[in-house]
Amino acid sequence: MRVFVTGATGFIGSAVVSELIDAGHQVVGLARSDKAAASLTAAGAEAHRGTLDDLDSLRSAAAASDGVIHLAYMHDFSEYARAGTADLRAVETIGAALDGSGKPFVVTSGTMVATPGRLATEEDAADPKAPALPRIASENATIALAEHGVRSSVVRLPPSVHGPGDGGFVPTVIASARDKGVSAFVGDGANRWPAVHRLDAARLFRLALEAAPAGSRLHGAADDGVAFRDIAEVIGRHLNLPVVSVSGEEADAHFGWLAAMASTDNPASSDLTRKLLGWDPTHPTLIADLEEGHYFEG
């Protein structure tokens, strides 16, 4: 299958590209720069020059593909709403290019589109009051494409997609601990984050491309929910820092833009995903990955 992948040189995308090529697929990756194009060529993929807001580029690459995996996102939390709008336009553009084709289109969402405070399942629609609000419109648009002859599916990723090279939320929590001199959690720290290793996530994207039914919501959660207090305790131990509780009012000062997510209870089940696609995570869990120590080097 000739697969167009956006976000192909990112932390997760690069693992997805390798997973697809190893499974015998031909990969065309979206490249914003010469460096990205060279990285894709070195990985055995073809580079397609363009950006997430270059809709003509997205349209042409999608139309020439046998399927699309959409991973790219503008991770600029100072322009939260703009990032969501750009993502929705990209989904709509690619979806229109695939209209009536029966081709697979796998779009990235997050478990934080679900209602906080209870175990989310793949049967739960996105909650308009959920923390990951900008993702919701794209997720709903993707599911709706199933009515337009597209084998569309959504992979909801946890707040922690971890592994060597991670530049996401957990490294941000670690940086806050280093900066403030304490490893913190909010309140009693019982709120939970689901998590998945990037290589297990990559395999799920491939399985979704190959076999997910139209209109599927999938959960890439290897850990259903890791208590934030447990994450803070591992960080404190590795950095030799005290582990403390901060109040909700103090969370902004400690965690900055991540404060709301640091206090969100977001457990998520992947039972239906595992049964549907035979997905079986085999790589280290979040706590085991943190204990390996690579997050604290340098």
C-alpha positions as CSV (number, residue, x, y, z in Angstrom):
1,M,0.0,0.0,0.0
2,R,1.3,3.5,-0.8
3,V,0.7,5.5,2.4
4,F,0.9,9.2,2.8
5,V,2.0,10.2,6.3
6,T,1.9,13.7,7.8
7,G,4.1,14.3,10.8
8,A,6.3,11.6,9.4
9,T,9.6,12.9,10.9
10,G,8.2,13.5,14.4
11,F,8.7,11.4,17.5
12,I,5.7,9.2,16.8
13,G,5.7,9.7,13.0
14,S,9.2,8.4,12.5
15,A,8.3,5.2,14.4
16,V,5.2,4.9,12.2
17,V,7.2,5.2,9.0
18,S,9.6,2.5,10.1
19,E,6.7,0.2,11.2
20,L,5.0,0.7,7.8
21,I,8.1,0.1,5.8
22,D,9.0,-3.0,7.8
23,A,5.5,-4.3,7.0
24,G,6.1,-3.9,3.3
25,H,4.2,-0.6,2.7
26,Q,5.5,2.2,0.5
27,V,5.6,5.5,2.5
28,V,5.4,9.1,1.3
29,G,6.0,11.5,4.1
30,L,5.1,15.2,4.3
31,A,8.4,17.2,4.6
32,R,8.5,20.9,5.6
33,S,12.3,21.3,5.0
34,D,15.3,19.9,3.3
35,K,16.4,18.3,6.6
36,A,13.0,16.5,6.9
37,A,13.2,15.3,3.3
38,A,16.7,13.9,3.8
39,S,15.5,12.2,7.0
40,L,12.7,10.5,5.2
41,T,14.9,9.4,2.3
42,A,17.4,7.9,4.7
43,A,14.5,6.0,6.4
44,G,13.5,4.5,3.0
45,A,10.5,6.7,2.4
46,E,9.7,9.2,-0.3
47,A,9.5,12.9,0.6
48,H,6.5,15.1,-0.4
49,R,7.3,18.8,0.2
50,G,4.6,20.8,1.9
51,T,3.2,22.0,5.2
52,L,0.1,21.3,7.3
53,D,-1.5,24.6,6.1
54,D,-0.6,24.0,2.4
55,L,-3.9,22.4,1.5
56,D,-3.1,21.9,-2.1
57,S,-0.1,19.9,-1.2
58,L,-2.1,17.7,1.2
59,R,-4.8,17.2,-1.4
60,S,-2.5,16.1,-4.1
61,A,-0.5,13.7,-1.9
62,A,-3.7,12.2,-0.5
63,A,-5.3,11.7,-3.9
64,A,-2.1,9.8,-5.1
65,S,-2.1,7.5,-2.1
66,D,-3.8,4.2,-1.2
67,G,-4.3,5.4,2.4
68,V,-3.3,8.3,4.7
69,I,-2.1,8.5,8.3
70,H,-2.4,12.0,9.8
71,L,0.0,12.7,12.7
72,A,1.1,16.3,12.1
73,Y,-0.1,19.0,14.5
74,M,0.9,22.5,15.4
75,H,2.1,22.0,19.0
76,D,2.1,25.6,19.9
77,F,0.1,26.0,23.1
78,S,0.2,29.8,22.8
79,E,-2.0,29.4,19.7
80,Y,-4.2,26.6,20.9
81,A,-7.3,27.5,18.9
82,R,-5.3,28.2,15.7
83,A,-3.7,24.7,15.9
84,G,-7.1,23.1,16.2
85,T,-8.5,25.1,13.2
86,A,-5.4,24.1,11.1
87,D,-5.9,20.5,12.0
88,L,-9.6,20.5,11.1
89,R,-8.8,22.0,7.7
90,A,-6.2,19.4,7.0
91,V,-8.6,16.6,7.9
92,E,-11.4,18.0,5.8
93,T,-9.0,18.5,2.8
94,I,-7.6,15.0,3.0
95,G,-11.1,13.5,3.6
96,A,-12.4,15.3,0.5
97,A,-9.5,13.9,-1.6
98,L,-10.4,10.4,-0.4
99,D,-14.2,10.8,-0.8
100,G,-15.9,7.7,-2.1
101,S,-12.7,5.8,-2.5
102,G,-13.0,3.3,0.4
103,K,-9.4,4.1,1.2
104,P,-8.2,4.2,4.9
105,F,-7.7,7.5,6.6
106,V,-6.3,7.3,10.2
107,V,-6.3,10.5,12.2
108,T,-4.7,11.3,15.5
109,S,-6.7,12.4,18.5
110,G,-6.2,12.2,22.2
111,T,-7.8,10.4,25.2
112,M,-8.3,13.8,26.8
113,V,-11.2,14.4,24.4
114,A,-13.1,12.0,26.8
115,T,-15.0,13.0,29.9
116,P,-12.6,13.3,32.8
117,G,-12.9,11.4,36.0
118,R,-14.1,8.0,34.6
119,L,-12.7,5.2,32.5
120,A,-13.1,6.2,28.9
121,T,-13.8,3.6,26.3
122,E,-13.7,3.6,22.5
123,E,-17.5,3.8,22.5
124,D,-17.4,7.2,24.2
125,A,-17.9,10.2,21.8
126,A,-15.8,13.3,22.5
127,D,-17.0,15.5,25.3
128,P,-17.4,19.1,24.4
129,K,-16.2,20.1,27.9
130,A,-13.1,17.9,27.7
131,P,-9.5,19.3,28.1
132,A,-8.4,18.5,24.6
133,L,-11.1,20.7,23.0
134,P,-9.3,21.6,19.7
135,R,-9.0,17.9,18.8
136,I,-12.7,17.3,19.0
137,A,-13.8,18.9,15.8
138,S,-11.2,16.9,13.8
139,E,-12.2,13.7,15.5
140,N,-15.9,14.3,14.7
141,A,-15.1,15.2,11.1
142,T,-13.0,12.0,10.7
143,I,-15.8,9.8,12.1
144,A,-18.3,11.5,9.8
145,L,-16.2,10.6,6.7
146,A,-17.3,7.0,7.2
147,E,-20.6,8.1,5.6
148,H,-18.8,9.4,2.6
149,G,-17.0,6.2,1.4
150,V,-13.8,6.7,3.4
151,R,-12.6,4.0,5.8
152,S,-11.8,6.6,8.5
153,S,-10.6,5.9,12.0
154,V,-9.3,7.9,14.9
155,V,-6.5,6.8,17.2
156,R,-6.7,8.5,20.5
157,L,-3.3,8.8,22.0
158,P,-2.6,9.3,25.8
159,P,-1.0,12.4,27.2
160,S,2.2,10.3,27.6
161,V,3.6,8.7,24.4
162,H,6.9,7.7,25.9
163,G,10.3,6.3,24.9
164,P,13.8,7.6,24.1
165,G,13.6,10.9,22.4
166,D,10.3,11.9,23.9
167,G,9.9,15.7,23.9
168,G,6.3,15.8,25.2
169,F,4.4,16.2,28.4
170,V,6.6,14.0,30.7
171,P,9.8,15.8,29.8
172,T,7.9,19.1,30.6
173,V,7.0,17.8,34.0
174,I,10.6,16.8,34.6
175,A,11.8,20.2,33.5
176,S,9.4,21.9,35.9
177,A,10.8,19.7,38.7
178,R,14.3,20.7,37.9
179,D,13.4,24.4,37.7
180,K,11.4,24.5,40.9
181,G,13.6,22.2,42.9
182,V,10.7,19.9,43.8
183,S,8.8,17.2,42.0
184,A,5.1,18.0,42.4
185,F,1.6,16.6,41.9
186,V,-1.7,18.4,42.4
187,G,-3.8,17.6,45.5
188,D,-3.5,14.0,46.4
189,G,-2.0,13.1,43.0
190,A,-4.5,10.3,42.5
191,N,-5.5,11.6,39.1
192,R,-4.5,9.2,36.3
193,W,-2.8,9.5,32.9
194,P,-3.0,6.7,30.4
195,A,0.3,6.0,28.6
196,V,1.8,4.1,25.7
197,H,5.3,3.4,24.3
198,R,5.9,5.1,20.9
199,L,6.7,1.7,19.3
200,D,3.4,0.2,20.5
201,A,1.6,3.3,19.3
202,A,3.3,3.0,15.8
203,R,2.1,-0.6,15.5
204,L,-1.5,0.5,16.3
205,F,-1.4,3.1,13.6
206,R,-0.4,0.4,11.1
207,L,-3.1,-2.0,12.3
208,A,-5.7,0.8,12.0
209,L,-4.5,1.5,8.4
210,E,-4.8,-2.1,7.5
211,A,-7.9,-3.2,9.2
212,A,-9.9,-0.7,11.3
213,P,-13.6,-0.5,10.2
214,A,-14.9,2.8,9.0
215,G,-15.9,5.1,11.8
216,S,-13.8,3.4,14.4
217,R,-12.5,5.1,17.5
218,L,-9.4,3.4,18.9
219,H,-7.5,3.9,22.1
220,G,-3.7,3.6,22.1
221,A,-3.4,3.1,25.9
222,A,-1.1,0.4,27.1
223,D,-1.4,1.8,30.7
224,D,-5.0,2.4,31.5
225,G,-4.0,5.1,34.0
226,V,-0.9,5.9,36.0
227,A,-1.4,8.0,39.1
228,F,0.3,11.3,38.6
229,R,1.7,11.0,42.1
230,D,3.6,7.8,41.0
231,I,5.1,9.7,38.1
232,A,6.2,12.5,40.4
233,E,7.7,10.1,42.9
234,V,9.9,8.4,40.2
235,I,11.0,11.9,38.9
236,G,11.8,13.0,42.5
237,R,13.9,9.9,43.1
238,H,15.9,10.1,39.9
239,L,16.5,13.9,40.4
240,N,17.1,13.6,44.1
241,L,14.4,16.1,44.8
242,P,11.6,16.2,47.4
243,V,8.1,15.1,46.2
244,V,5.4,17.5,47.2
245,S,1.7,18.2,46.8
246,V,0.7,21.6,45.3
247,S,-2.8,23.0,45.4
248,G,-4.8,23.7,42.3
249,E,-4.1,27.4,42.8
250,E,-0.3,26.7,43.0
251,A,-0.3,24.4,39.9
252,D,0.0,27.2,37.4
253,A,3.1,28.5,39.0
254,H,4.7,25.0,39.1
255,F,3.6,23.4,35.8
256,G,2.9,26.5,33.6
257,W,0.8,25.7,30.6
258,L,0.6,22.1,31.6
259,A,-1.2,22.8,34.9
260,A,-4.7,21.8,33.8
261,M,-3.6,18.6,32.3
262,A,-1.4,17.8,35.3
263,S,-4.5,17.7,37.5
264,T,-6.8,15.9,35.0
265,D,-8.0,12.4,35.7
266,N,-8.0,10.7,32.3
267,P,-8.1,6.9,32.6
268,A,-8.7,5.1,29.3
269,S,-9.4,1.5,28.4
270,S,-8.1,0.0,25.2
271,D,-9.9,-3.3,25.6
272,L,-12.1,-2.9,22.5
273,T,-9.1,-1.8,20.4
274,R,-7.1,-4.9,21.4
275,K,-10.0,-7.2,20.6
276,L,-10.8,-5.5,17.3
277,L,-7.2,-5.3,15.9
278,G,-5.3,-7.8,17.9
279,W,-3.1,-5.0,19.3
280,D,-0.9,-6.3,22.1
281,P,1.5,-3.7,23.6
282,T,4.9,-5.3,24.4
283,H,7.2,-2.4,25.2
284,P,7.9,-0.9,28.6
285,T,5.1,0.8,30.6
286,L,5.6,4.4,31.5
287,I,6.9,3.8,35.0
288,A,9.3,1.1,33.8
289,D,10.5,3.4,31.0
290,L,11.1,6.2,33.5
291,E,13.0,3.8,35.8
292,E,15.4,3.0,32.9
293,G,16.9,6.5,33.4
294,H,17.1,7.9,29.9
295,Y,14.6,10.6,30.7
296,F,17.1,12.1,33.2
297,E,20.3,12.0,31.2
298,G,22.0,15.3,30.1
